[in-house]
């Protein structure tokens, strides 16, 4: 964990700046409460050619929410970087999240939705993966998550997206 704290301090001291703060704030806000991904999923469900992507995204988001927010976060109960380091706390530029750090909910939801769309249609999902990646980076940029929280969130999101995709394939074969 010391390496991770050192890495976050490095970002604060050498990378953060007012321009990136504004840009990353907009990016990280896309992941707040999963609203962007939920809204996008609903739009996809409404638009007939995107309906399959929307259905897989919905399944993936629900499974990810349950696994991350209901099961893993309460069990792991990992402190956030700003709860461990006074230096990081003094340099936070966004509202302090109140839930546990591990795994990153922003990242898991983002990767779950983006990869769900990607597994159904590569072209649609590719742009969403870029957005998901930027949201994940923003969580580290603002030092509200350890890098391992974000890596775990991404892995969980991808796995849940794949499971949702496989379930949809199995269902449509019947």
Kinemage of the C-alpha trace (Angstrom):
@kinemage 1
@onewidth
@group {chain A} dominant
@subgroup {mainchain}
@vectorlist {calphas} color= white
{ca unk a 1} P 0.000 0.000 0.000
{ca unk a 2} L 2.940 2.364 0.559
{ca unk a 3} L 3.776 2.110 -3.141
{ca unk a 4} L 0.197 3.022 -3.986
{ca unk a 5} L 0.203 6.004 -1.623
{ca unk a 6} L 3.524 7.144 -3.078
{ca unk a 7} L 2.070 6.815 -6.573
{ca unk a 8} L -0.962 8.929 -5.625
{ca unk a 9} L 1.310 11.548 -4.022
{ca unk a 10} L 3.347 11.609 -7.229
{ca unk a 11} L 0.199 12.318 -9.251
{ca unk a 12} L -0.821 15.101 -6.869
{ca unk a 13} L 2.630 16.709 -6.948
{ca unk a 14} L 3.509 16.266 -10.621
{ca unk a 15} L 0.416 15.745 -12.752
{ca unk a 16} L -2.557 17.510 -11.175
{ca unk a 17} L -3.135 21.040 -12.470
{ca unk a 18} L -6.158 23.353 -12.800
{ca unk a 19} L -6.839 22.424 -16.444
{ca unk a 20} L -6.719 18.666 -15.800
{ca unk a 21} L -8.707 19.136 -12.580
{ca unk a 22} L -11.598 20.619 -14.587
{ca unk a 23} L -11.333 18.021 -17.360
{ca unk a 24} L -11.083 15.077 -14.966
{ca unk a 25} L -13.920 16.441 -12.831
{ca unk a 26} L -16.208 16.270 -15.864
{ca unk a 27} L -15.002 12.770 -16.674
{ca unk a 28} L -15.297 11.418 -13.124
{ca unk a 29} L -18.781 12.961 -12.830
{ca unk a 30} L -19.949 10.696 -15.657
{ca unk a 31} L -19.532 7.782 -13.266
{ca unk a 32} L -21.408 9.321 -10.336
{ca unk a 33} L -24.075 6.849 -9.184
{ca unk a 34} L -23.790 5.164 -12.577
{ca unk a 35} L -26.245 7.735 -13.970
{ca unk a 36} L -24.460 8.109 -17.329
{ca unk a 37} L -24.336 4.348 -17.849
{ca unk a 38} L -27.914 3.816 -16.696
{ca unk a 39} L -29.174 6.600 -18.976
{ca unk a 40} L -27.165 5.261 -21.906
{ca unk a 41} L -28.505 1.763 -21.255
{ca unk a 42} L -32.074 3.094 -21.287
{ca unk a 43} L -31.427 4.950 -24.554
{ca unk a 44} L -30.006 1.766 -26.076
{ca unk a 45} L -33.046 -0.196 -24.911
{ca unk a 46} L -35.342 2.300 -26.640
{ca unk a 47} L -33.470 2.356 -29.973
{ca unk a 48} L -34.286 -0.883 -31.787
{ca unk a 49} L -30.879 -1.469 -33.474
{ca unk a 50} L -29.140 -1.001 -30.103
{ca unk a 51} L -31.608 -2.979 -28.015
{ca unk a 52} L -29.415 -6.066 -27.608
{ca unk a 53} L -26.486 -3.938 -26.382
{ca unk a 54} L -28.862 -2.208 -23.976
{ca unk a 55} L -30.198 -5.491 -22.598
{ca unk a 56} L -26.721 -6.908 -21.986
{ca unk a 57} L -25.618 -3.595 -20.451
{ca unk a 58} L -28.608 -3.640 -18.090
{ca unk a 59} L -27.928 -7.187 -16.936
{ca unk a 60} L -24.242 -6.432 -16.506
{ca unk a 61} L -24.889 -3.241 -14.506
{ca unk a 62} L -27.314 -4.974 -12.144
{ca unk a 63} L -24.972 -7.914 -11.525
{ca unk a 64} L -22.022 -5.551 -11.011
{ca unk a 65} L -23.948 -3.326 -8.597
{ca unk a 66} L -24.947 -6.300 -6.459
{ca unk a 67} L -21.483 -7.853 -6.456
{ca unk a 68} L -19.558 -4.619 -5.812
{ca unk a 69} L -21.852 -2.458 -3.692
{ca unk a 70} L -23.818 -5.075 -1.789
{ca unk a 71} L -21.238 -7.829 -1.343
{ca unk a 72} L -17.579 -6.867 -1.857
{ca unk a 73} L -17.374 -3.268 -0.599
{ca unk a 74} L -18.962 -4.047 2.791
{ca unk a 75} L -16.836 -7.183 3.198
{ca unk a 76} L -13.535 -5.579 2.173
{ca unk a 77} L -14.279 -2.284 3.933
{ca unk a 78} L -11.001 -0.836 2.654
{ca unk a 79} L -10.164 2.688 3.744
{ca unk a 80} L -9.778 5.256 1.005
{ca unk a 81} L -6.398 6.891 0.372
{ca unk a 82} L -7.488 10.187 1.949
{ca unk a 83} L -8.493 8.327 5.111
{ca unk a 84} L -4.943 7.016 5.455
{ca unk a 85} L -2.891 9.993 4.280
{ca unk a 86} L -3.390 13.509 5.613
{ca unk a 87} L -1.397 14.822 2.622
{ca unk a 88} L -3.843 13.251 0.190
{ca unk a 89} L -6.821 14.507 2.214
{ca unk a 90} L -5.472 18.057 2.027
{ca unk a 91} L -5.144 17.798 -1.754
{ca unk a 92} L -8.513 16.309 -2.721
{ca unk a 93} L -10.295 18.458 -5.318
{ca unk a 94} L -13.664 16.701 -5.338
{ca unk a 95} L -16.312 15.681 -2.807
{ca unk a 96} L -15.124 12.902 -0.549
{ca unk a 97} L -16.848 9.571 -1.215
{ca unk a 98} L -18.317 7.951 1.897
{ca unk a 99} L -18.292 4.266 0.963
{ca unk a 100} L -15.410 1.809 1.064
{ca unk a 101} L -12.586 2.092 -1.444
{ca unk a 102} L -12.327 -1.479 -2.757
{ca unk a 103} L -13.266 -2.028 -5.518
{ca unk a 104} L -13.963 1.165 -7.446
{ca unk a 105} L -17.691 1.405 -8.132
{ca unk a 106} L -17.226 4.060 -10.826
{ca unk a 107} L -14.782 1.791 -12.621
{ca unk a 108} L -16.709 -1.464 -12.234
{ca unk a 109} L -19.953 0.044 -13.539
{ca unk a 110} L -18.154 1.799 -16.386
{ca unk a 111} L -16.309 -1.325 -17.520
{ca unk a 112} L -19.417 -3.489 -17.068
{ca unk a 113} L -21.516 -1.292 -19.357
{ca unk a 114} L -18.778 -0.571 -21.887
{ca unk a 115} L -17.637 -4.167 -22.268
{ca unk a 116} L -21.230 -5.431 -22.372
{ca unk a 117} L -21.789 -3.214 -25.400
{ca unk a 118} L -18.417 -4.274 -26.841
{ca unk a 119} L -19.155 -7.991 -26.547
{ca unk a 120} L -22.392 -7.476 -28.480
{ca unk a 121} L -21.046 -5.048 -31.100
{ca unk a 122} L -17.354 -4.133 -31.196
{ca unk a 123} L -17.850 -0.801 -32.916
{ca unk a 124} L -20.413 0.455 -30.389
{ca unk a 125} L -18.414 -0.737 -27.416
{ca unk a 126} L -15.013 0.593 -28.477
{ca unk a 127} L -15.864 4.239 -27.816
{ca unk a 128} L -17.528 3.303 -24.533
{ca unk a 129} L -14.380 1.476 -23.419
{ca unk a 130} L -12.391 4.685 -23.945
{ca unk a 131} L -14.896 6.572 -21.763
{ca unk a 132} L -14.759 3.814 -19.117
{ca unk a 133} L -10.958 3.929 -19.114
{ca unk a 134} L -10.959 7.713 -18.652
{ca unk a 135} L -13.401 7.422 -15.745
{ca unk a 136} L -11.133 4.813 -14.150
{ca unk a 137} L -8.071 7.046 -14.571
{ca unk a 138} L -9.980 9.980 -13.070
{ca unk a 139} L -10.525 8.034 -9.846
{ca unk a 140} L -6.773 7.600 -9.452
{ca unk a 141} L -6.087 11.170 -10.624
{ca unk a 142} L -8.227 12.540 -7.782
{ca unk a 143} L -6.697 10.036 -5.324
{ca unk a 144} L -10.080 8.786 -4.135
{ca unk a 145} L -9.044 5.213 -5.000
{ca unk a 146} L -5.897 3.172 -4.843
{ca unk a 147} L -4.760 1.858 -8.245
{ca unk a 148} L -5.609 -1.692 -7.113
{ca unk a 149} L -9.198 -0.584 -6.390
{ca unk a 150} L -9.493 0.583 -9.989
{ca unk a 151} L -7.814 -2.504 -11.452
{ca unk a 152} L -10.138 -4.764 -9.448
{ca unk a 153} L -13.166 -2.678 -10.479
{ca unk a 154} L -12.201 -2.977 -14.141
{ca unk a 155} L -11.695 -6.737 -13.869
{ca unk a 156} L -15.030 -7.228 -12.114
{ca unk a 157} L -16.810 -5.079 -14.685
{ca unk a 158} L -15.326 -7.015 -17.601
{ca unk a 159} L -16.158 -10.372 -16.021
{ca unk a 160} L -19.751 -9.337 -15.270
{ca unk a 161} L -20.125 -8.001 -18.821
{ca unk a 162} L -18.908 -11.293 -20.238
{ca unk a 163} L -21.267 -13.293 -18.030
{ca unk a 164} L -24.179 -11.037 -19.030
{ca unk a 165} L -23.242 -11.450 -22.693
{ca unk a 166} L -23.019 -15.245 -22.411
{ca unk a 167} L -26.398 -15.319 -20.627
{ca unk a 168} L -27.946 -13.297 -23.442
{ca unk a 169} L -26.461 -15.629 -26.066
{ca unk a 170} L -27.778 -18.677 -24.206
{ca unk a 171} L -31.227 -17.078 -23.864
{ca unk a 172} L -31.479 -16.081 -27.529
{ca unk a 173} L -30.556 -19.623 -28.678
{ca unk a 174} L -33.703 -21.022 -27.043
